[in-house]
């Protein structure tokens, strides 16, 4: 089978596409014939050896894939060959086949397109967990989303509106902000041309947002936090802009605010029952037409390195997907 392989850490241009042996499922595992794989920001870090999880070399990147189960190992009695599913494995998905443990498999509806399914779990899962369990977002509250047109950012905009919040979307171009408005943003801020803190204060009448969703970090974190409202919750989701920021700890003190970490991958392992309930709710919302996943670009598997470069260069809006 063909697979994208990381044979040395570094930029995506060092990745190679090559033939590798077909994997066989062990006990408690299934093999998924991959139809589509989602490209996510952690993929850009893993290949550079900059992520929390460091798979042994060589390895295949790609944390999520959708397809059809074509082999089932011993001990699996609730899945069968031919079932459609999403695998959330952390790595290994940029390939024609991937092995997944039972806990990493989520069955999907038969009418859910593979490219939509492949880009659904990590982005919607992250934002849903962040807003529901970590921020406890309430109807009528105000949510500020940074990096609002990106993979997780756009889902945070969409879910925030669905959960009854007033949503302010912040991004780096007017084109990205137009997409955010299509997904429900009540107000927008171009933080490449406007003062982020001042605009947030203006849009909230000086009150500040109740929740800030930040997958960007870097120079945007401190001005965003300085705008937060009393008893606000600042969600640390990631650092897509590069540097990990430092915040003066007097800021949460004087704001009565909380800095809340969001690590969806660890959450799925630590609280699997809650994770399954979250995924069931998200799939119900999708089936009811309440969620409309946005896939902005497709790459064939052979162009996996180019897809990761597209993500690294921040050209993506919504999801980027590899197809086999």
C-alpha positions as CSV (number, residue, x, y, z in Angstrom):
1,X,0.0,0.0,0.0
2,X,1.0,3.6,-0.4
3,X,1.7,5.9,2.5
4,X,3.2,9.3,3.3
5,X,6.3,8.6,5.4
6,X,8.3,10.9,7.7
7,X,11.8,9.4,7.6
8,X,13.5,12.5,9.1
9,X,12.1,15.3,11.2
10,X,11.7,18.6,9.4
11,X,9.5,20.5,6.9
12,X,7.0,18.7,4.8
13,X,9.3,18.8,1.8
14,X,11.3,16.0,3.5
15,X,8.3,13.6,3.6
16,X,8.2,10.8,1.0
17,X,5.4,8.8,-0.5
18,X,6.3,5.1,-0.8
19,X,5.0,1.6,-0.7
20,X,4.9,-0.1,2.7
21,X,3.7,-3.5,3.9
22,X,-0.1,-3.9,4.4
23,X,-0.8,-3.8,8.2
24,X,-2.8,-6.5,9.9
25,X,-5.2,-5.8,12.8
26,X,-4.4,-7.4,16.2
27,X,-6.7,-8.2,19.0
28,X,-9.1,-5.4,19.7
29,X,-8.2,-3.6,16.4
30,X,-9.7,-3.0,13.0
31,X,-8.2,-2.1,9.6
32,X,-9.7,0.8,7.8
33,X,-9.5,1.3,4.0
34,X,-9.0,5.0,3.9
35,X,-11.1,7.1,1.6
36,X,-10.2,10.5,3.0
37,X,-7.9,11.8,5.7
38,X,-8.1,15.2,7.5
39,X,-5.1,17.4,7.6
40,X,-4.7,19.2,11.0
41,X,-2.4,21.7,12.5
42,X,-0.8,19.0,14.8
43,X,0.4,17.3,11.7
44,X,2.6,20.2,10.9
45,X,4.2,19.9,14.4
46,X,4.6,16.2,14.6
47,X,6.7,16.0,11.4
48,X,9.1,18.6,13.0
49,X,9.3,16.8,16.3
50,X,7.5,19.7,18.0
51,X,4.4,18.1,19.3
52,X,3.5,16.5,22.7
53,X,3.3,13.0,21.2
54,X,6.5,11.9,19.4
55,X,5.9,8.7,17.4
56,X,9.0,6.6,16.7
57,X,10.7,7.1,13.3
58,X,9.8,6.3,10.6
59,X,6.1,7.0,10.8
60,X,3.1,8.1,8.8
61,X,1.5,11.4,9.9
62,X,-2.2,12.0,9.9
63,X,-4.5,11.8,12.9
64,X,-7.9,11.1,11.5
65,X,-9.3,9.2,8.5
66,X,-12.7,8.1,7.2
67,X,-13.4,4.9,5.2
68,X,-14.6,1.4,5.3
69,X,-13.6,-1.3,7.7
70,X,-12.1,-4.2,5.7
71,X,-10.6,-6.4,8.4
72,X,-11.5,-7.0,12.1
73,X,-9.2,-8.5,14.7
74,X,-10.1,-10.8,17.6
75,X,-12.3,-9.4,20.3
76,X,-14.2,-7.0,18.2
77,X,-17.9,-8.0,18.2
78,X,-19.7,-4.7,17.5
79,X,-18.1,-3.8,14.2
80,X,-17.9,-5.8,11.0
81,X,-16.3,-5.6,7.6
82,X,-18.1,-3.1,5.4
83,X,-19.0,-0.7,8.2
84,X,-18.2,3.0,7.6
85,X,-16.2,4.7,10.3
86,X,-13.8,7.4,11.3
87,X,-10.5,6.4,12.9
88,X,-8.8,8.9,15.2
89,X,-5.3,7.5,15.7
90,X,-3.0,10.4,16.2
91,X,-0.8,9.3,13.3
92,X,-0.8,6.8,10.5
93,X,-3.8,8.1,8.5
94,X,-2.0,9.5,5.5
95,X,-2.0,6.0,3.9
96,X,-4.3,3.7,1.9
97,X,-5.0,1.6,5.1
98,X,-4.7,2.3,8.8
99,X,-4.9,0.2,11.9
100,X,-7.0,1.5,14.8
101,X,-7.9,0.3,18.3
102,X,-11.6,-0.1,19.0
103,X,-11.6,3.0,21.2
104,X,-10.3,5.1,18.3
105,X,-13.2,4.2,16.0
106,X,-16.4,6.1,15.6
107,X,-19.1,4.7,13.3
108,X,-20.5,7.2,10.8
109,X,-23.8,7.4,8.9
110,X,-23.8,5.7,5.5
111,X,-24.8,9.0,3.8
112,X,-22.0,11.1,5.3
113,X,-19.4,11.9,2.6
114,X,-15.9,10.6,3.3
115,X,-14.2,14.0,3.0
116,X,-16.7,15.5,5.4
117,X,-16.3,12.7,7.9
118,X,-12.5,12.8,7.7
119,X,-12.5,16.4,8.7
120,X,-15.2,16.2,11.3
121,X,-13.9,14.5,14.4
122,X,-10.9,16.5,15.4
123,X,-12.1,20.0,14.6
124,X,-15.7,19.7,15.8
125,X,-14.6,17.4,18.7
126,X,-12.0,20.0,19.9
127,X,-14.4,22.9,19.8
128,X,-17.4,21.1,21.3
129,X,-15.3,19.9,24.2
130,X,-13.7,23.3,24.6
131,X,-17.0,25.2,24.7
132,X,-19.2,22.6,26.5
133,X,-16.9,21.0,29.1
134,X,-14.0,23.5,29.5
135,X,-15.8,26.9,29.1
136,X,-19.3,25.8,30.1
137,X,-20.6,28.3,27.5
138,X,-24.1,29.5,28.3
139,X,-26.8,31.0,26.0
140,X,-26.6,34.7,25.9
141,X,-22.8,34.9,26.7
142,X,-20.3,36.5,24.3
143,X,-17.7,34.3,22.6
144,X,-14.6,35.7,20.9
145,X,-12.9,33.3,18.5
146,X,-9.3,33.9,17.3
147,X,-8.1,32.3,14.1
148,X,-11.8,32.1,13.3
149,X,-11.6,30.9,9.7
150,X,-9.2,28.0,10.4
151,X,-10.1,24.4,11.0
152,X,-11.0,24.5,14.7
153,X,-11.8,28.2,14.6
154,X,-14.7,28.0,12.1
155,X,-16.2,25.1,14.1
156,X,-16.0,27.2,17.2
157,X,-17.9,30.0,15.5
158,X,-20.6,27.6,14.2
159,X,-20.9,25.7,17.6
160,X,-20.9,28.9,19.6
161,X,-23.9,30.2,17.6
162,X,-25.7,26.8,17.9
163,X,-25.2,27.0,21.7
164,X,-26.8,30.4,21.9
165,X,-23.8,32.7,22.2
166,X,-23.1,36.0,20.5
167,X,-20.0,35.3,18.5
168,X,-17.2,37.7,17.5
169,X,-14.9,36.2,14.9
170,X,-11.3,37.5,14.6
171,X,-9.0,36.6,11.6
172,X,-6.3,38.0,9.4
173,X,-8.1,38.8,6.2
174,X,-11.5,40.2,5.1
175,X,-12.0,37.1,2.9
176,X,-11.7,34.9,6.0
177,X,-14.0,37.1,7.9
178,X,-16.7,36.8,5.2
179,X,-16.6,33.1,5.6
180,X,-17.0,33.5,9.4
181,X,-20.1,35.6,8.8
182,X,-21.5,32.8,6.6
183,X,-21.1,30.5,9.5
184,X,-22.9,32.7,12.0
185,X,-20.5,35.3,13.4
186,X,-22.4,38.3,14.7
187,X,-19.4,40.6,14.4
188,X,-15.9,40.4,13.0
189,X,-12.4,41.9,13.6
190,X,-9.5,41.9,11.2
191,X,-6.6,41.8,13.6
192,X,-4.1,42.5,10.8
193,X,-5.5,46.0,10.4
194,X,-7.3,46.8,13.7
195,X,-6.4,47.0,17.3
196,X,-7.7,43.7,18.7
197,X,-8.3,44.8,22.3
198,X,-9.9,48.1,21.4
199,X,-12.2,46.5,18.8
200,X,-13.3,43.8,21.3
201,X,-14.1,46.5,23.9
202,X,-16.0,48.5,21.4
203,X,-18.1,45.5,20.2
204,X,-18.9,44.5,23.7
205,X,-19.7,47.9,25.0
206,X,-16.7,47.8,27.3
207,X,-17.9,44.6,29.0
208,X,-15.5,42.2,27.2
209,X,-16.3,38.6,26.1
210,X,-17.3,35.9,28.5
211,X,-15.2,33.2,26.7
212,X,-12.2,33.6,24.4
213,X,-11.3,30.6,22.1
214,X,-7.6,30.9,21.2
215,X,-6.0,28.4,18.8
216,X,-3.5,31.1,17.6
217,X,-1.4,32.3,20.6
218,X,1.7,34.4,19.9
219,X,1.2,38.2,19.9
220,X,-2.6,37.9,19.9
221,X,-2.9,36.3,23.2
222,X,-2.2,39.2,25.6
223,X,-4.3,41.8,23.9
224,X,-7.2,39.3,23.7
225,X,-6.9,38.4,27.4
226,X,-6.7,42.1,28.3
227,X,-10.2,42.5,26.7
228,X,-11.8,39.6,28.6
229,X,-14.8,40.2,30.8
230,X,-15.2,39.6,34.5
231,X,-15.3,35.9,35.4
232,X,-14.2,35.2,31.8
233,X,-12.7,31.9,30.6
234,X,-9.8,32.0,28.3
235,X,-9.4,28.7,26.3
236,X,-5.9,27.8,25.3
237,X,-6.4,25.6,22.3
238,X,-3.1,25.9,20.4
239,X,-0.3,28.1,19.0
240,X,-0.9,28.3,15.2
241,X,0.8,31.7,14.9
242,X,4.1,30.3,16.2
243,X,5.4,31.3,19.6
244,X,3.9,30.2,22.9
245,X,2.9,33.4,24.7
246,X,3.5,34.4,28.3
247,X,0.8,36.3,30.2
248,X,1.4,38.4,33.3
249,X,-0.4,36.6,36.1
250,X,-1.9,39.8,37.5
251,X,-4.3,39.8,34.5
252,X,-6.4,36.8,35.5
253,X,-6.3,38.1,39.1
254,X,-7.7,41.6,38.3
255,X,-10.2,40.2,35.8
256,X,-11.4,37.3,38.0
257,X,-10.8,35.2,34.9
258,X,-9.6,31.7,34.3
259,X,-7.0,30.3,31.9
260,X,-8.3,26.9,30.8
261,X,-6.3,24.3,28.8
262,X,-8.0,22.4,26.0
263,X,-6.3,19.1,25.0
264,X,-8.9,17.2,23.1
265,X,-6.7,14.2,22.3
266,X,-5.9,13.6,26.0
267,X,-9.6,14.2,26.9
268,X,-10.7,11.4,24.6
269,X,-8.5,8.9,26.4
270,X,-9.1,10.2,30.0
271,X,-12.9,10.5,29.6
272,X,-14.0,8.1,26.8
273,X,-17.6,8.0,27.9
274,X,-18.0,11.8,27.8
275,X,-16.1,11.8,24.4
276,X,-18.5,9.3,23.0
277,X,-21.5,11.3,24.2
278,X,-20.0,14.4,22.6
279,X,-19.5,12.7,19.2
280,X,-23.1,11.3,19.3
281,X,-24.4,14.8,19.9
282,X,-22.3,16.3,17.1
283,X,-23.4,13.6,14.6
284,X,-27.0,14.2,15.6
285,X,-26.6,17.9,14.9
286,X,-25.0,17.1,11.6
287,X,-27.8,14.7,10.7
288,X,-30.3,17.4,11.6
289,X,-28.6,19.9,9.2
290,X,-27.4,22.1,12.1
291,X,-23.7,21.7,11.2
292,X,-22.3,22.3,7.7
293,X,-18.6,21.3,7.6
294,X,-16.5,23.4,5.3
295,X,-13.8,21.6,3.3
296,X,-11.9,24.2,1.4
297,X,-9.3,22.1,-0.5
298,X,-8.7,18.5,-1.5
299,X,-5.3,16.9,-2.2
300,X,-4.6,13.4,-3.5
301,X,-2.7,11.2,-1.1
302,X,0.5,11.5,-3.3
303,X,0.4,15.3,-2.6
304,X,0.3,14.8,1.2
305,X,3.5,16.9,1.7
306,X,1.9,19.8,-0.3
307,X,-1.2,19.6,1.8
308,X,0.8,19.9,5.1
309,X,2.7,22.9,3.5
310,X,-0.7,24.5,2.6
311,X,-1.7,24.2,6.3
312,X,1.7,25.5,7.6
313,X,1.5,28.5,5.3
314,X,-2.0,29.3,6.8
315,X,-3.7,29.2,3.5
316,X,-6.4,26.9,4.7
317,X,-10.0,27.9,5.6
318,X,-12.1,25.3,7.3
319,X,-10.7,21.8,6.5
320,X,-8.1,20.4,4.1
321,X,-8.5,16.8,3.2
322,X,-6.4,14.1,1.5
323,X,-8.2,11.6,-0.7
324,X,-7.0,8.1,-1.8
